Amino acid sequence: MGKRLEKEGRILEAKALYEGNISEGFEGSFPYRRLAILYRKGKFIDEEIRVLDKAVSVFHNLAGSGREDVQPKLNDFRERLEKAKSLKSR
């Protein structure tokens, strides 16, 4: 649904949908990744950092779940978080 909203140019509605997903602790990477990208594009670095912090927390908690996709996603979100924090400190 979020993808479709974005394609239709309904970015605020897509963001609201993604925000709902992450507030529920959604265990997939898509809404975190899209929100981080949308906030970066809009130069809302604090919001990007907030989303990436939440993603790191969620995937850290999943680390012992046996899912093979968790560690690569956790590493990716940690790297993105460090980049966002470095942008903020400039």
PDB file of N, CA, C and O in Angstrom:
ATOM      1  N   MET A   1       0.815  -1.191   0.000  1.00  0.00           N
ATOM      2  CA  MET A   1       0.000   0.000   0.000  1.00  0.00           C
ATOM      3  C   MET A   1       0.866   1.266   0.000  1.00  0.00           C
ATOM      4  O   MET A   1       0.588   2.214  -0.734  1.00  0.00           O
ATOM      5  N   GLY A   2       1.917   1.272   0.827  1.00  0.00           N
ATOM      6  CA  GLY A   2       2.803   2.435   0.888  1.00  0.00           C
ATOM      7  C   GLY A   2       3.474   2.706  -0.443  1.00  0.00           C
ATOM      8  O   GLY A   2       3.585   3.857  -0.864  1.00  0.00           O
ATOM      9  N   LYS A   3       3.928   1.640  -1.112  1.00  0.00           N
ATOM     10  CA  LYS A   3       4.548   1.787  -2.434  1.00  0.00           C
ATOM     11  C   LYS A   3       3.593   2.465  -3.398  1.00  0.00           C
ATOM     12  O   LYS A   3       3.965   3.382  -4.130  1.00  0.00           O
ATOM     13  N   ARG A   4       2.353   1.993  -3.384  1.00  0.00           N
ATOM     14  CA  ARG A   4       1.353   2.548  -4.302  1.00  0.00           C
ATOM     15  C   ARG A   4       1.104   4.015  -3.996  1.00  0.00           C
ATOM     16  O   ARG A   4       1.018   4.834  -4.911  1.00  0.00           O
ATOM     17  N   LEU A   5       0.989   4.350  -2.728  1.00  0.00           N
ATOM     18  CA  LEU A   5       0.792   5.751  -2.353  1.00  0.00           C
ATOM     19  C   LEU A   5       1.952   6.612  -2.833  1.00  0.00           C
ATOM     20  O   LEU A   5       1.744   7.712  -3.345  1.00  0.00           O
ATOM     21  N   GLU A   6       3.167   6.112  -2.668  1.00  0.00           N
ATOM     22  CA  GLU A   6       4.332   6.872  -3.142  1.00  0.00           C
ATOM     23  C   GLU A   6       4.264   7.085  -4.651  1.00  0.00           C
ATOM     24  O   GLU A   6       4.510   8.189  -5.136  1.00  0.00           O
ATOM     25  N   LYS A   7       3.931   6.029  -5.394  1.00  0.00           N
ATOM     26  CA  LYS A   7       3.843   6.141  -6.856  1.00  0.00           C
ATOM     27  C   LYS A   7       2.785   7.143  -7.282  1.00  0.00           C
ATOM     28  O   LYS A   7       2.919   7.801  -8.314  1.00  0.00           O
ATOM     29  N   GLU A   8       1.733   7.256  -6.484  1.00  0.00           N
ATOM     30  CA  GLU A   8       0.660   8.211  -6.774  1.00  0.00           C
ATOM     31  C   GLU A   8       1.004   9.618  -6.294  1.00  0.00           C
ATOM     32  O   GLU A   8       0.205  10.539  -6.459  1.00  0.00           O
ATOM     33  N   GLY A   9       2.186   9.794  -5.702  1.00  0.00           N
ATOM     34  CA  GLY A   9       2.603  11.098  -5.211  1.00  0.00           C
ATOM     35  C   GLY A   9       2.006  11.465  -3.864  1.00  0.00           C
ATOM     36  O   GLY A   9       2.086  12.620  -3.446  1.00  0.00           O
ATOM     37  N   ARG A  10       1.421  10.520  -3.195  1.00  0.00           N
ATOM     38  CA  ARG A  10       0.777  10.752  -1.902  1.00  0.00           C
ATOM     39  C   ARG A  10       1.764  10.408  -0.779  1.00  0.00           C
ATOM     40  O   ARG A  10       1.551   9.491   0.015  1.00  0.00           O
ATOM     41  N   ILE A  11       2.837  11.175  -0.751  1.00  0.00           N
ATOM     42  CA  ILE A  11       3.968  10.900   0.131  1.00  0.00           C
ATOM     43  C   ILE A  11       3.580  11.008   1.613  1.00  0.00           C
ATOM     44  O   ILE A  11       3.974  10.164   2.418  1.00  0.00           O
ATOM     45  N   LEU A  12       2.826  12.021   1.968  1.00  0.00           N
ATOM     46  CA  LEU A  12       2.438  12.170   3.377  1.00  0.00           C
ATOM     47  C   LEU A  12       1.617  10.984   3.858  1.00  0.00           C
ATOM     48  O   LEU A  12       1.779  10.531   4.992  1.00  0.00           O
ATOM     49  N   GLU A  13       0.739  10.481   3.003  1.00  0.00           N
ATOM     50  CA  GLU A  13      -0.064   9.316   3.375  1.00  0.00           C
ATOM     51  C   GLU A  13       0.813   8.066   3.488  1.00  0.00           C
ATOM     52  O   GLU A  13       0.613   7.231   4.370  1.00  0.00           O
ATOM     53  N   ALA A  14       1.782   7.953   2.586  1.00  0.00           N
ATOM     54  CA  ALA A  14       2.715   6.814   2.654  1.00  0.00           C
ATOM     55  C   ALA A  14       3.520   6.884   3.941  1.00  0.00           C
ATOM     56  O   ALA A  14       3.693   5.874   4.624  1.00  0.00           O
ATOM     57  N   LYS A  15       4.013   8.072   4.273  1.00  0.00           N
ATOM     58  CA  LYS A  15       4.770   8.229   5.517  1.00  0.00           C
ATOM     59  C   LYS A  15       3.925   7.828   6.724  1.00  0.00           C
ATOM     60  O   LYS A  15       4.413   7.145   7.624  1.00  0.00           O
ATOM     61  N   ALA A  16       2.666   8.249   6.744  1.00  0.00           N
ATOM     62  CA  ALA A  16       1.784   7.914   7.859  1.00  0.00           C
ATOM     63  C   ALA A  16       1.601   6.402   7.971  1.00  0.00           C
ATOM     64  O   ALA A  16       1.577   5.854   9.073  1.00  0.00           O
ATOM     65  N   LEU A  17       1.474   5.741   6.841  1.00  0.00           N
ATOM     66  CA  LEU A  17       1.330   4.288   6.840  1.00  0.00           C
ATOM     67  C   LEU A  17       2.597   3.626   7.378  1.00  0.00           C
ATOM     68  O   LEU A  17       2.532   2.737   8.228  1.00  0.00           O
ATOM     69  N   TYR A  18       3.750   4.069   6.874  1.00  0.00           N
ATOM     70  CA  TYR A  18       5.025   3.519   7.345  1.00  0.00           C
ATOM     71  C   TYR A  18       5.231   3.788   8.834  1.00  0.00           C
ATOM     72  O   TYR A  18       5.712   2.922   9.565  1.00  0.00           O
ATOM     73  N   GLU A  19       4.865   4.986   9.277  1.00  0.00           N
ATOM     74  CA  GLU A  19       4.997   5.325  10.701  1.00  0.00           C
ATOM     75  C   GLU A  19       4.150   4.379  11.540  1.00  0.00           C
ATOM     76  O   GLU A  19       4.570   3.953  12.616  1.00  0.00           O
ATOM     77  N   GLY A  20       2.964   4.051  11.054  1.00  0.00           N
ATOM     78  CA  GLY A  20       2.120   3.089  11.754  1.00  0.00           C
ATOM     79  C   GLY A  20       2.786   1.732  11.857  1.00  0.00           C
ATOM     80  O   GLY A  20       2.746   1.085  12.904  1.00  0.00           O
ATOM     81  N   ASN A  21       3.408   1.301  10.749  1.00  0.00           N
ATOM     82  CA  ASN A  21       4.115   0.023  10.753  1.00  0.00           C
ATOM     83  C   ASN A  21       5.220   0.003  11.801  1.00  0.00           C
ATOM     84  O   ASN A  21       5.338  -0.952  12.568  1.00  0.00           O
ATOM     85  N   ILE A  22       6.024   1.056  11.830  1.00  0.00           N
ATOM     86  CA  ILE A  22       7.159   1.020  12.751  1.00  0.00           C
ATOM     87  C   ILE A  22       6.729   1.222  14.193  1.00  0.00           C
ATOM     88  O   ILE A  22       7.394   0.730  15.106  1.00  0.00           O
ATOM     89  N   SER A  23       5.635   1.932  14.419  1.00  0.00           N
ATOM     90  CA  SER A  23       5.169   2.095  15.804  1.00  0.00           C
ATOM     91  C   SER A  23       4.698   0.763  16.375  1.00  0.00           C
ATOM     92  O   SER A  23       4.681   0.573  17.591  1.00  0.00           O
ATOM     93  N   GLU A  24       4.317  -0.157  15.493  1.00  0.00           N
ATOM     94  CA  GLU A  24       3.894  -1.496  15.924  1.00  0.00           C
ATOM     95  C   GLU A  24       5.073  -2.467  16.029  1.00  0.00           C
ATOM     96  O   GLU A  24       4.891  -3.628  16.393  1.00  0.00           O
ATOM     97  N   GLY A  25       6.287  -1.989  15.708  1.00  0.00           N
ATOM     98  CA  GLY A  25       7.460  -2.857  15.763  1.00  0.00           C
ATOM     99  C   GLY A  25       7.493  -3.872  14.628  1.00  0.00           C
ATOM    100  O   GLY A  25       7.978  -4.990  14.803  1.00  0.00           O
ATOM    101  N   PHE A  26       6.979  -3.483  13.470  1.00  0.00           N
ATOM    102  CA  PHE A  26       6.937  -4.357  12.294  1.00  0.00           C
ATOM    103  C   PHE A  26       8.296  -5.016  12.080  1.00  0.00           C
ATOM    104  O   PHE A  26       9.329  -4.357  12.199  1.00  0.00           O
ATOM    105  N   GLU A  27       8.305  -6.303  11.768  1.00  0.00           N
ATOM    106  CA  GLU A  27       9.546  -7.070  11.683  1.00  0.00           C
ATOM    107  C   GLU A  27      10.078  -7.232  10.270  1.00  0.00           C
ATOM    108  O   GLU A  27      10.867  -8.139  10.005  1.00  0.00           O
ATOM    109  N   GLY A  28       9.660  -6.372   9.371  1.00  0.00           N
ATOM    110  CA  GLY A  28      10.206  -6.347   8.021  1.00  0.00           C
ATOM    111  C   GLY A  28      10.941  -5.034   7.807  1.00  0.00           C
ATOM    112  O   GLY A  28      10.667  -4.054   8.499  1.00  0.00           O
ATOM    113  N   SER A  29      11.857  -5.000   6.874  1.00  0.00           N
ATOM    114  CA  SER A  29      12.718  -3.831   6.702  1.00  0.00           C
ATOM    115  C   SER A  29      12.106  -2.718   5.845  1.00  0.00           C
ATOM    116  O   SER A  29      12.534  -1.568   5.944  1.00  0.00           O
ATOM    117  N   PHE A  30      11.128  -3.034   5.017  1.00  0.00           N
ATOM    118  CA  PHE A  30      10.650  -2.073   4.030  1.00  0.00           C
ATOM    119  C   PHE A  30      10.205  -0.721   4.599  1.00  0.00           C
ATOM    120  O   PHE A  30      10.695   0.310   4.138  1.00  0.00           O
ATOM    121  N   PRO A  31       9.298  -0.684   5.582  1.00  0.00           N
ATOM    122  CA  PRO A  31       8.851   0.641   6.040  1.00  0.00           C
ATOM    123  C   PRO A  31       9.965   1.466   6.677  1.00  0.00           C
ATOM    124  O   PRO A  31       9.972   2.691   6.549  1.00  0.00           O
ATOM    125  N   TYR A  32      10.896   0.823   7.353  1.00  0.00           N
ATOM    126  CA  TYR A  32      12.012   1.557   7.951  1.00  0.00           C
ATOM    127  C   TYR A  32      12.899   2.161   6.852  1.00  0.00           C
ATOM    128  O   TYR A  32      13.292   3.326   6.912  1.00  0.00           O
ATOM    129  N   ARG A  33      13.191   1.346   5.870  1.00  0.00           N
ATOM    130  CA  ARG A  33      14.052   1.790   4.775  1.00  0.00           C
ATOM    131  C   ARG A  33      13.404   2.943   4.005  1.00  0.00           C
ATOM    132  O   ARG A  33      14.053   3.951   3.727  1.00  0.00           O
ATOM    133  N   ARG A  34      12.127   2.790   3.665  1.00  0.00           N
ATOM    134  CA  ARG A  34      11.451   3.836   2.891  1.00  0.00           C
ATOM    135  C   ARG A  34      11.341   5.134   3.685  1.00  0.00           C
ATOM    136  O   ARG A  34      11.588   6.214   3.148  1.00  0.00           O
ATOM    137  N   LEU A  35      10.975   5.033   4.951  1.00  0.00           N
ATOM    138  CA  LEU A  35      10.872   6.244   5.766  1.00  0.00           C
ATOM    139  C   LEU A  35      12.221   6.936   5.888  1.00  0.00           C
ATOM    140  O   LEU A  35      12.305   8.158   5.765  1.00  0.00           O
ATOM    141  N   ALA A  36      13.266   6.173   6.128  1.00  0.00           N
ATOM    142  CA  ALA A  36      14.605   6.768   6.239  1.00  0.00           C
ATOM    143  C   ALA A  36      14.964   7.491   4.948  1.00  0.00           C
ATOM    144  O   ALA A  36      15.505   8.596   4.986  1.00  0.00           O
ATOM    145  N   ILE A  37      14.669   6.883   3.818  1.00  0.00           N
ATOM    146  CA  ILE A  37      14.954   7.508   2.522  1.00  0.00           C
ATOM    147  C   ILE A  37      14.139   8.777   2.348  1.00  0.00           C
ATOM    148  O   ILE A  37      14.673   9.810   1.944  1.00  0.00           O
ATOM    149  N   LEU A  38      12.859   8.705   2.649  1.00  0.00           N
ATOM    150  CA  LEU A  38      11.995   9.881   2.478  1.00  0.00           C
ATOM    151  C   LEU A  38      12.427  11.021   3.397  1.00  0.00           C
ATOM    152  O   LEU A  38      12.418  12.184   2.991  1.00  0.00           O
ATOM    153  N   TYR A  39      12.801  10.696   4.624  1.00  0.00           N
ATOM    154  CA  TYR A  39      13.258  11.748   5.530  1.00  0.00           C
ATOM    155  C   TYR A  39      14.602  12.317   5.081  1.00  0.00           C
ATOM    156  O   TYR A  39      14.833  13.520   5.206  1.00  0.00           O
ATOM    157  N   ARG A  40      15.482  11.478   4.566  1.00  0.00           N
ATOM    158  CA  ARG A  40      16.773  11.982   4.069  1.00  0.00           C
ATOM    159  C   ARG A  40      16.549  12.937   2.901  1.00  0.00           C
ATOM    160  O   ARG A  40      17.145  14.013   2.845  1.00  0.00           O
ATOM    161  N   LYS A  41      15.683  12.535   1.969  1.00  0.00           N
ATOM    162  CA  LYS A  41      15.389  13.392   0.809  1.00  0.00           C
ATOM    163  C   LYS A  41      14.838  14.741   1.245  1.00  0.00           C
ATOM    164  O   LYS A  41      15.135  15.770   0.638  1.00  0.00           O
ATOM    165  N   GLY A  42      14.030  14.727   2.305  1.00  0.00           N
ATOM    166  CA  GLY A  42      13.446  15.966   2.806  1.00  0.00           C
ATOM    167  C   GLY A  42      14.352  16.720   3.758  1.00  0.00           C
ATOM    168  O   GLY A  42      13.977  17.771   4.280  1.00  0.00           O
ATOM    169  N   LYS A  43      15.558  16.182   3.990  1.00  0.00           N
ATOM    170  CA  LYS A  43      16.537  16.784   4.895  1.00  0.00           C
ATOM    171  C   LYS A  43      16.045  16.845   6.344  1.00  0.00           C
ATOM    172  O   LYS A  43      16.367  17.776   7.082  1.00  0.00           O
ATOM    173  N   PHE A  44      15.259  15.839   6.736  1.00  0.00           N
ATOM    174  CA  PHE A  44      14.795  15.697   8.110  1.00  0.00           C
ATOM    175  C   PHE A  44      15.662  14.636   8.793  1.00  0.00           C
ATOM    176  O   PHE A  44      15.213  13.522   9.062  1.00  0.00           O
ATOM    177  N   ILE A  45      16.901  15.007   9.062  1.00  0.00           N
ATOM    178  CA  ILE A  45      17.892  14.054   9.564  1.00  0.00           C
ATOM    179  C   ILE A  45      17.511  13.500  10.937  1.00  0.00           C
ATOM    180  O   ILE A  45      17.729  12.318  11.205  1.00  0.00           O
ATOM    181  N   ASP A  46      16.947  14.335  11.808  1.00  0.00           N
ATOM    182  CA  ASP A  46      16.536  13.834  13.127  1.00  0.00           C
ATOM    183  C   ASP A  46      15.482  12.737  12.996  1.00  0.00           C
ATOM    184  O   ASP A  46      15.513  11.751  13.732  1.00  0.00           O
ATOM    185  N   GLU A  47      14.563  12.907  12.071  1.00  0.00           N
ATOM    186  CA  GLU A  47      13.528  11.896  11.848  1.00  0.00           C
ATOM    187  C   GLU A  47      14.137  10.623  11.251  1.00  0.00           C
ATOM    188  O   GLU A  47      13.764   9.511  11.624  1.00  0.00           O
ATOM    189  N   GLU A  48      15.064  10.803  10.335  1.00  0.00           N
ATOM    190  CA  GLU A  48      15.757   9.650   9.755  1.00  0.00           C
ATOM    191  C   GLU A  48      16.473   8.861  10.858  1.00  0.00           C
ATOM    192  O   GLU A  48      16.393   7.633  10.899  1.00  0.00           O
ATOM    193  N   ILE A  49      17.164   9.563  11.738  1.00  0.00           N
ATOM    194  CA  ILE A  49      17.875   8.916  12.840  1.00  0.00           C
ATOM    195  C   ILE A  49      16.901   8.185  13.751  1.00  0.00           C
ATOM    196  O   ILE A  49      17.177   7.062  14.175  1.00  0.00           O
ATOM    197  N   ARG A  50      15.775   8.800  14.055  1.00  0.00           N
ATOM    198  CA  ARG A  50      14.765   8.159  14.906  1.00  0.00           C
ATOM    199  C   ARG A  50      14.287   6.840  14.290  1.00  0.00           C
ATOM    200  O   ARG A  50      14.182   5.828  14.982  1.00  0.00           O
ATOM    201  N   VAL A  51      14.003   6.860  12.999  1.00  0.00           N
ATOM    202  CA  VAL A  51      13.523   5.659  12.304  1.00  0.00           C
ATOM    203  C   VAL A  51      14.608   4.582  12.285  1.00  0.00           C
ATOM    204  O   VAL A  51      14.330   3.409  12.535  1.00  0.00           O
ATOM    205  N   LEU A  52      15.826   4.980  11.993  1.00  0.00           N
ATOM    206  CA  LEU A  52      16.914   4.004  11.937  1.00  0.00           C
ATOM    207  C   LEU A  52      17.238   3.439  13.316  1.00  0.00           C
ATOM    208  O   LEU A  52      17.581   2.262  13.434  1.00  0.00           O
ATOM    209  N   ASP A  53      17.136   4.256  14.355  1.00  0.00           N
ATOM    210  CA  ASP A  53      17.305   3.751  15.730  1.00  0.00           C
ATOM    211  C   ASP A  53      16.270   2.665  16.028  1.00  0.00           C
ATOM    212  O   ASP A  53      16.594   1.623  16.597  1.00  0.00           O
ATOM    213  N   LYS A  54      15.041   2.922  15.640  1.00  0.00           N
ATOM    214  CA  LYS A  54      13.971   1.941  15.862  1.00  0.00           C
ATOM    215  C   LYS A  54      14.254   0.662  15.075  1.00  0.00           C
ATOM    216  O   LYS A  54      14.065  -0.437  15.597  1.00  0.00           O
ATOM    217  N   ALA A  55      14.707   0.793  13.822  1.00  0.00           N
ATOM    218  CA  ALA A  55      15.021  -0.376  12.999  1.00  0.00           C
ATOM    219  C   ALA A  55      16.129  -1.203  13.646  1.00  0.00           C
ATOM    220  O   ALA A  55      16.033  -2.429  13.711  1.00  0.00           O
ATOM    221  N   VAL A  56      17.170  -0.542  14.119  1.00  0.00           N
ATOM    222  CA  VAL A  56      18.268  -1.248  14.783  1.00  0.00           C
ATOM    223  C   VAL A  56      17.742  -1.990  16.010  1.00  0.00           C
ATOM    224  O   VAL A  56      18.116  -3.138  16.251  1.00  0.00           O
ATOM    225  N   SER A  57      16.895  -1.351  16.769  1.00  0.00           N
ATOM    226  CA  SER A  57      16.333  -1.981  17.959  1.00  0.00           C
ATOM    227  C   SER A  57      15.502  -3.215  17.603  1.00  0.00           C
ATOM    228  O   SER A  57      15.657  -4.269  18.220  1.00  0.00           O
ATOM    229  N   VAL A  58      14.637  -3.085  16.628  1.00  0.00           N
ATOM    230  CA  VAL A  58      13.777  -4.202  16.228  1.00  0.00           C
ATOM    231  C   VAL A  58      14.609  -5.376  15.726  1.00  0.00           C
ATOM    232  O   VAL A  58      14.388  -6.517  16.132  1.00  0.00           O
ATOM    233  N   PHE A  59      15.567  -5.094  14.842  1.00  0.00           N
ATOM    234  CA  PHE A  59      16.352  -6.184  14.269  1.00  0.00           C
ATOM    235  C   PHE A  59      17.365  -6.751  15.267  1.00  0.00           C
ATOM    236  O   PHE A  59      17.730  -7.924  15.175  1.00  0.00           O
ATOM    237  N   HIS A  60      17.817  -5.941  16.206  1.00  0.00           N
ATOM    238  CA  HIS A  60      18.675  -6.448  17.281  1.00  0.00           C
ATOM    239  C   HIS A  60      17.898  -7.476  18.121  1.00  0.00           C
ATOM    240  O   HIS A  60      18.427  -8.526  18.488  1.00  0.00           O
ATOM    241  N   ASN A  61      16.641  -7.149  18.412  1.00  0.00           N
ATOM    242  CA  ASN A  61      15.805  -8.056  19.202  1.00  0.00           C
ATOM    243  C   ASN A  61      15.482  -9.343  18.451  1.00  0.00           C
ATOM    244  O   ASN A  61      15.181 -10.364  19.070  1.00  0.00           O
ATOM    245  N   LEU A  62      15.542  -9.301  17.124  1.00  0.00           N
ATOM    246  CA  LEU A  62      15.272 -10.493  16.312  1.00  0.00           C
ATOM    247  C   LEU A  62      16.521 -11.338  16.077  1.00  0.00           C
ATOM    248  O   LEU A  62      16.436 -12.418  15.492  1.00  0.00           O
ATOM    249  N   ALA A  63      17.668 -10.862  16.522  1.00  0.00           N
ATOM    250  CA  ALA A  63      18.946 -11.515  16.197  1.00  0.00           C
ATOM    251  C   ALA A  63      18.989 -12.990  16.587  1.00  0.00           C
ATOM    252  O   ALA A  63      19.631 -13.772  15.886  1.00  0.00           O
ATOM    253  N   GLY A  64      18.355 -13.395  17.641  1.00  0.00           N
ATOM    254  CA  GLY A  64      18.381 -14.790  18.062  1.00  0.00           C
ATOM    255  C   GLY A  64      17.219 -15.615  17.543  1.00  0.00           C
ATOM    256  O   GLY A  64      17.006 -16.741  17.992  1.00  0.00           O
ATOM    257  N   SER A  65      16.460 -15.062  16.596  1.00  0.00           N
ATOM    258  CA  SER A  65      15.233 -15.715  16.138  1.00  0.00           C
ATOM    259  C   SER A  65      15.464 -16.851  15.140  1.00  0.00           C
ATOM    260  O   SER A  65      14.548 -17.619  14.846  1.00  0.00           O
ATOM    261  N   GLY A  66      16.685 -16.954  14.622  1.00  0.00           N
ATOM    262  CA  GLY A  66      16.961 -17.983  13.620  1.00  0.00           C
ATOM    263  C   GLY A  66      16.697 -17.533  12.196  1.00  0.00           C
ATOM    264  O   GLY A  66      16.985 -18.271  11.254  1.00  0.00           O
ATOM    265  N   ARG A  67      16.156 -16.336  12.020  1.00  0.00           N
ATOM    266  CA  ARG A  67      15.936 -15.806  10.669  1.00  0.00           C
ATOM    267  C   ARG A  67      17.273 -15.400  10.065  1.00  0.00           C
ATOM    268  O   ARG A  67      18.022 -14.624  10.659  1.00  0.00           O
ATOM    269  N   GLU A  68      17.561 -15.922   8.895  1.00  0.00           N
ATOM    270  CA  GLU A  68      18.846 -15.645   8.251  1.00  0.00           C
ATOM    271  C   GLU A  68      18.958 -14.224   7.720  1.00  0.00           C
ATOM    272  O   GLU A  68      20.065 -13.728   7.512  1.00  0.00           O
ATOM    273  N   ASP A  69      17.835 -13.568   7.499  1.00  0.00           N
ATOM    274  CA  ASP A  69      17.855 -12.220   6.937  1.00  0.00           C
ATOM    275  C   ASP A  69      18.099 -11.132   7.976  1.00  0.00           C
ATOM    276  O   ASP A  69      18.317  -9.974   7.619  1.00  0.00           O
ATOM    277  N   VAL A  70      18.065 -11.486   9.240  1.00  0.00           N
ATOM    278  CA  VAL A  70      18.126 -10.476  10.302  1.00  0.00           C
ATOM    279  C   VAL A  70      19.489  -9.798  10.382  1.00  0.00           C
ATOM    280  O   VAL A  70      19.557  -8.569  10.383  1.00  0.00           O
ATOM    281  N   GLN A  71      20.572 -10.560  10.449  1.00  0.00           N
ATOM    282  CA  GLN A  71      21.895  -9.964  10.646  1.00  0.00           C
ATOM    283  C   GLN A  71      22.293  -9.019   9.506  1.00  0.00           C
ATOM    284  O   GLN A  71      22.790  -7.927   9.783  1.00  0.00           O
ATOM    285  N   PRO A  72      22.093  -9.396   8.232  1.00  0.00           N
ATOM    286  CA  PRO A  72      22.427  -8.445   7.164  1.00  0.00           C
ATOM    287  C   PRO A  72      21.610  -7.152   7.250  1.00  0.00           C
ATOM    288  O   PRO A  72      22.131  -6.067   6.990  1.00  0.00           O
ATOM    289  N   LYS A  73      20.350  -7.269   7.609  1.00  0.00           N
ATOM    290  CA  LYS A  73      19.509  -6.074   7.734  1.00  0.00           C
ATOM    291  C   LYS A  73      19.947  -5.233   8.919  1.00  0.00           C
ATOM    292  O   LYS A  73      19.994  -4.006   8.832  1.00  0.00           O
ATOM    293  N   LEU A  74      20.265  -5.885  10.022  1.00  0.00           N
ATOM    294  CA  LEU A  74      20.752  -5.161  11.194  1.00  0.00           C
ATOM    295  C   LEU A  74      22.031  -4.402  10.860  1.00  0.00           C
ATOM    296  O   LEU A  74      22.172  -3.233  11.218  1.00  0.00           O
ATOM    297  N   ASN A  75      22.957  -5.059  10.179  1.00  0.00           N
ATOM    298  CA  ASN A  75      24.208  -4.402   9.776  1.00  0.00           C
ATOM    299  C   ASN A  75      23.932  -3.210   8.866  1.00  0.00           C
ATOM    300  O   ASN A  75      24.532  -2.147   9.027  1.00  0.00           O
ATOM    301  N   ASP A  76      23.025  -3.390   7.910  1.00  0.00           N
ATOM    302  CA  ASP A  76      22.679  -2.307   6.984  1.00  0.00           C
ATOM    303  C   ASP A  76      22.097  -1.115   7.728  1.00  0.00           C
ATOM    304  O   ASP A  76      22.489   0.024   7.476  1.00  0.00           O
ATOM    305  N   PHE A  77      21.165  -1.366   8.643  1.00  0.00           N
ATOM    306  CA  PHE A  77      20.560  -0.265   9.391  1.00  0.00           C
ATOM    307  C   PHE A  77      21.572   0.416  10.310  1.00  0.00           C
ATOM    308  O   PHE A  77      21.506   1.630  10.503  1.00  0.00           O
ATOM    309  N   ARG A  78      22.488  -0.334  10.869  1.00  0.00           N
ATOM    310  CA  ARG A  78      23.539   0.281  11.701  1.00  0.00           C
ATOM    311  C   ARG A  78      24.418   1.206  10.864  1.00  0.00           C
ATOM    312  O   ARG A  78      24.756   2.307  11.298  1.00  0.00           O
ATOM    313  N   GLU A  79      24.785   0.757   9.667  1.00  0.00           N
ATOM    314  CA  GLU A  79      25.605   1.596   8.772  1.00  0.00           C
ATOM    315  C   GLU A  79      24.853   2.855   8.371  1.00  0.00           C
ATOM    316  O   GLU A  79      25.422   3.946   8.382  1.00  0.00           O
ATOM    317  N   ARG A  80      23.592   2.716   8.021  1.00  0.00           N
ATOM    318  CA  ARG A  80      22.776   3.875   7.642  1.00  0.00           C
ATOM    319  C   ARG A  80      22.653   4.860   8.802  1.00  0.00           C
ATOM    320  O   ARG A  80      22.695   6.076   8.613  1.00  0.00           O
ATOM    321  N   LEU A  81      22.502   4.309  10.007  1.00  0.00           N
ATOM    322  CA  LEU A  81      22.386   5.153  11.194  1.00  0.00           C
ATOM    323  C   LEU A  81      23.664   5.955  11.412  1.00  0.00           C
ATOM    324  O   LEU A  81      23.608   7.150  11.700  1.00  0.00           O
ATOM    325  N   GLU A  82      24.806   5.306  11.275  1.00  0.00           N
ATOM    326  CA  GLU A  82      26.078   6.014  11.444  1.00  0.00           C
ATOM    327  C   GLU A  82      26.237   7.121  10.397  1.00  0.00           C
ATOM    328  O   GLU A  82      26.709   8.213  10.711  1.00  0.00           O
ATOM    329  N   LYS A  83      25.844   6.838   9.161  1.00  0.00           N
ATOM    330  CA  LYS A  83      25.915   7.865   8.111  1.00  0.00           C
ATOM    331  C   LYS A  83      25.009   9.045   8.438  1.00  0.00           C
ATOM    332  O   LYS A  83      25.402  10.201   8.282  1.00  0.00           O
ATOM    333  N   ALA A  84      23.798   8.750   8.892  1.00  0.00           N
ATOM    334  CA  ALA A  84      22.861   9.824   9.232  1.00  0.00           C
ATOM    335  C   ALA A  84      23.405  10.665  10.391  1.00  0.00           C
ATOM    336  O   ALA A  84      23.312  11.892  10.374  1.00  0.00           O
ATOM    337  N   LYS A  85      23.966  10.000  11.383  1.00  0.00           N
ATOM    338  CA  LYS A  85      24.527  10.747  12.518  1.00  0.00           C
ATOM    339  C   LYS A  85      25.709  11.607  12.087  1.00  0.00           C
ATOM    340  O   LYS A  85      25.899  12.707  12.606  1.00  0.00           O
ATOM    341  N   SER A  86      26.502  11.111  11.141  1.00  0.00           N
ATOM    342  CA  SER A  86      27.640  11.904  10.664  1.00  0.00           C
ATOM    343  C   SER A  86      27.155  13.120   9.875  1.00  0.00           C
ATOM    344  O   SER A  86      27.793  14.172   9.911  1.00  0.00           O
ATOM    345  N   LEU A  87      26.040  12.989   9.168  1.00  0.00           N
ATOM    346  CA  LEU A  87      25.471  14.140   8.455  1.00  0.00           C
ATOM    347  C   LEU A  87      24.993  15.206   9.436  1.00  0.00           C
ATOM    348  O   LEU A  87      25.147  16.404   9.201  1.00  0.00           O
ATOM    349  N   LYS A  88      24.418  14.749  10.525  1.00  0.00           N
ATOM    350  CA  LYS A  88      23.903  15.685  11.522  1.00  0.00           C
ATOM    351  C   LYS A  88      25.025  16.475  12.187  1.00  0.00           C
ATOM    352  O   LYS A  88      24.856  17.648  12.520  1.00  0.00           O
ATOM    353  N   SER A  89      26.158  15.833  12.377  1.00  0.00           N
ATOM    354  CA  SER A  89      27.256  16.501  13.089  1.00  0.00           C
ATOM    355  C   SER A  89      28.046  17.457  12.207  1.00  0.00           C
ATOM    356  O   SER A  89      28.960  18.129  12.684  1.00  0.00           O
ATOM    357  N   ARG A  90      27.708  17.523  10.947  1.00  0.00           N
ATOM    358  CA  ARG A  90      28.434  18.445  10.033  1.00  0.00           C
ATOM    359  C   ARG A  90      28.028  19.871  10.241  1.00  0.00           C
ATOM    360  O   ARG A  90      28.538  20.763   9.563  1.00  0.00           O
TER     361      ARG A  90
END
